[in-house]
Amino acid sequence: MAENRVDFKTQNILVENRNKVTITGVEQVESFNESTIILMTVKGGMTIKGEGLNVGKLNLEDGNIKIDGIINGIFYNSKDSSQKGNLIGKIFK
């Protein structure tokens, strides 16, 4: 259980006027550009799609991120498939 040390935390998403989003329970940011942001959260992988996306505030110690821009969609990936992808990525580093 030590490897899942943040599983007890909740994961929330607050979207304001479709141009600001605050997400809690973020473990890491996999990648980002102005149209796609890929995160790992306590509930699995998450992809935010939009236009002019900008990470305004990121605090991984608290697990919070604030994103500005036009939000077109927020999608979850399963935690199991994300972990398998990370394991394969670590093997080939």
N, C-alpha and C positions, 0 to 999 in steps of 0.2 A: 504493500500500500504506500510505501514511501515515495515511489515514482509518481503517484497520482496525488501529490500533496495538496493541490488546490481543488480537488473534486468537491469539497464541501461548500465552495463558494457558489453563489447564484450567478446567473448570466442574464442581463437585461439589455433591451434595446429601446431607446427613445428617439423617435424620428419627429423633428419639428419642421413643419411646413415643407416637407420633402427636400429641404436644403441643408439640414443639419442633423447629424445622428450622433448619439452618445451610446457607447457600448461598454458594459462592465463584464468582468469575467474573462478578459483577454489575457492569454498567456504569451503570445508573441505575434509579431507581424511578419508574415512570410514574404510578401512583396506588395508593392503599391506603385501605381502611376495615376494619371488623371482620369482614367476610365475604369480601373479595377483595383480593388484592395483585397488582399487575401490574408485572413487572420486565423490563428488557432485560439479557440476559446475553451473554457472548461466543459462545454457541451459539444465540442468537435470543431471541424473546420468551418469557416464562414467566408463567403465571397460577397463583396459589396460592389455593385455595378452602377456606373453613373457617368456624369460629365463634369469636368473641372474639379474632380475630387482632390481634396487637400487634407492631410492629417494636421489638424490644428493643435492638438494636445495629445500626448501619449505618456502614460505613466504605467509601466509594466509592474512596478512594485505593488500598486493598488489594483492593477488589471483594468485600467480605464483608458478609453480612446475617444476623442472627439473628431469628427470628420465634417468638413464643409464641402458643398457642391450640390449638384442636382443628383438626387438619389433615384435611380431607376429600378433597383432591385436588391434584395438581401437574400442570400441563399445559404442553407446549411449543407455541409457534407458530413458523413458519418464519422465519428471519432475513430472507429476501428480502421477505416480505409485511410484516414489521414495519418494515423500512427504507422501503418504499413508503408506508406510513401516516405515518411521520415526515416524509417529504419533502412529502407533501400538506399535512400539518399546518403545516409551516414556510412553505409558499407562502401559506397563508391567514391567517397571523398578522399 
